[in-house]
Amino acid sequence: MTVIQRLTGVYQADGGLIGEIGYAVRKATGRGHCALCDVTHRGIRAKPEWTAWVASLPVPFDLVHLNERSAEVRAFTDGITPCVVAHTGQGLRLVLDRTALPRTAGDVDACAAALSAGVREAGLSWPADGGGPTGPQPSPYG
């Protein structure tokens, strides 16, 4: 199986003051929203349950805005955000797409369960020393 080295979640919004204001206006007027933002944040603060879950994972989990993506992540995720991708020795793999994220309804537990399912469906595994079938589950939430 291909082992996950790290995860990157890509928001459907630009970062920085202008990007954040633009996102807030689009969300308030019903012209756009980001399902990943709903999972990770409550207002302008990260959800404590999100922070705890990410800390329990056996790999780093980075969050980036559209304008903060590396060239590799940008090329892989253009047109499919918001999403979560796994970095592996064989390249990037999609583990949560923009149809799976809204189904979590902003719930961290549901996101954790969806991520676990996405990892299995993608044929990926967690590092042996930190999770998956040979160690503790990567999350107390799913």
C-alpha positions as CSV (number, residue, x, y, z in Angstrom):
1,M,0.0,0.0,0.0
2,T,1.0,3.6,-0.6
3,V,1.8,5.4,2.6
4,I,0.6,8.9,3.4
5,Q,3.4,11.3,4.3
6,R,1.3,14.4,4.9
7,L,-2.1,15.9,4.0
8,T,-3.1,19.2,2.5
9,G,-6.5,20.7,2.7
10,V,-7.2,23.4,0.1
11,Y,-9.8,26.0,0.9
12,Q,-12.1,27.5,-1.9
13,A,-11.0,31.0,-1.0
14,D,-7.9,33.2,-1.3
15,G,-5.9,34.0,1.9
16,G,-4.9,37.4,3.1
17,L,-7.1,40.3,4.2
18,I,-8.6,40.9,0.7
19,G,-9.3,37.2,0.2
20,E,-10.9,36.8,3.6
21,I,-13.1,39.8,3.1
22,G,-14.1,38.7,-0.3
23,Y,-15.0,35.2,1.0
24,A,-17.0,36.7,3.9
25,V,-19.0,38.9,1.4
26,R,-19.6,35.9,-0.9
27,K,-20.8,33.7,1.9
28,A,-23.0,36.4,3.5
29,T,-24.7,37.1,0.1
30,G,-25.1,33.4,-0.8
31,R,-22.7,33.7,-3.8
32,G,-20.2,31.2,-2.5
33,H,-18.9,29.2,0.4
34,C,-16.2,26.7,1.3
35,A,-17.2,23.4,2.9
36,L,-13.7,22.9,4.2
37,C,-13.9,26.3,6.0
38,D,-17.1,25.1,7.6
39,V,-15.3,22.0,9.0
40,T,-12.2,23.9,10.3
41,H,-13.5,27.2,11.5
42,R,-16.3,28.7,13.6
43,G,-16.3,32.4,12.7
44,I,-12.7,33.5,12.5
45,R,-11.3,30.9,14.9
46,A,-10.3,27.3,14.3
47,K,-12.7,24.9,16.0
48,P,-11.1,23.3,19.1
49,E,-12.3,19.9,18.0
50,W,-10.6,20.4,14.6
51,T,-7.3,21.3,16.3
52,A,-7.5,18.3,18.6
53,W,-8.3,15.9,15.7
54,V,-5.4,17.2,13.5
55,A,-3.0,16.9,16.5
56,S,-4.1,13.2,16.8
57,L,-3.2,12.3,13.2
58,P,0.0,10.4,12.5
59,V,1.0,12.9,9.7
60,P,1.0,16.7,9.4
61,F,-2.1,18.3,8.0
62,D,-1.6,21.6,6.3
63,L,-4.4,24.0,5.3
64,V,-3.8,26.4,2.4
65,H,-5.9,29.0,0.5
66,L,-6.0,29.0,-3.3
67,N,-3.3,31.7,-3.5
68,E,-1.0,29.9,-1.1
69,R,-0.7,26.5,-2.9
70,S,2.6,25.1,-3.9
71,A,3.0,24.6,-7.7
72,E,2.5,20.9,-7.3
73,V,-0.6,21.3,-5.2
74,R,-2.0,24.0,-7.5
75,A,-1.5,21.8,-10.6
76,F,-3.2,18.9,-9.0
77,T,-6.1,20.8,-7.4
78,D,-7.0,23.4,-10.0
79,G,-10.8,23.2,-10.5
80,I,-11.5,20.6,-7.8
81,T,-11.4,22.7,-4.6
82,P,-12.2,22.6,-1.8
83,C,-10.5,19.3,-1.3
84,V,-8.0,17.3,0.8
85,V,-5.0,15.6,-0.9
86,A,-2.5,13.1,0.5
87,H,1.2,13.5,-0.3
88,T,2.8,10.1,-0.9
89,G,6.1,8.9,-2.3
90,Q,4.2,8.3,-5.6
91,G,2.8,11.8,-5.8
92,L,-0.5,13.4,-4.7
93,R,-3.8,11.5,-4.3
94,L,-7.2,13.0,-3.8
95,V,-8.8,11.7,-0.5
96,L,-11.7,14.2,0.0
97,D,-13.3,15.9,-2.9
98,R,-15.7,18.9,-3.2
99,T,-18.7,16.6,-3.1
100,A,-17.6,14.7,0.0
101,L,-16.8,17.8,2.1
102,P,-20.3,19.4,2.0
103,R,-21.8,16.0,3.2
104,T,-19.9,16.5,6.5
105,A,-22.1,19.6,7.1
106,G,-19.2,21.3,8.9
107,D,-18.9,18.5,11.5
108,V,-15.3,17.4,12.5
109,D,-16.4,13.9,13.4
110,A,-18.1,13.5,10.0
111,C,-15.0,14.9,8.2
112,A,-12.7,12.4,10.1
113,A,-15.0,9.5,9.1
114,A,-15.0,10.8,5.5
115,L,-11.2,11.1,5.5
116,S,-10.8,7.6,6.8
117,A,-13.1,6.3,4.0
118,G,-11.3,8.4,1.4
119,V,-7.9,7.0,2.5
120,R,-9.2,3.4,2.2
121,E,-10.9,4.1,-1.2
122,A,-7.7,5.6,-2.5
123,G,-5.7,2.5,-1.4
124,L,-3.6,4.5,1.0
125,S,-2.3,3.7,4.4
126,W,-1.1,5.6,7.4
127,P,2.5,5.3,8.5
128,A,3.0,2.1,10.5
129,D,4.2,3.9,13.6
130,G,1.2,6.2,13.8
131,G,-2.0,4.8,12.7
132,G,-4.0,2.5,10.5
133,P,-4.4,-1.2,10.8
134,T,-1.0,-1.8,12.5
135,G,-1.4,0.9,15.1
136,P,-3.8,3.2,16.8
137,Q,-6.5,4.8,14.7
138,P,-5.5,8.1,13.3
139,S,-8.4,9.9,14.9
140,P,-10.6,9.4,17.9
141,Y,-13.4,10.7,15.7
142,G,-13.4,8.1,12.9
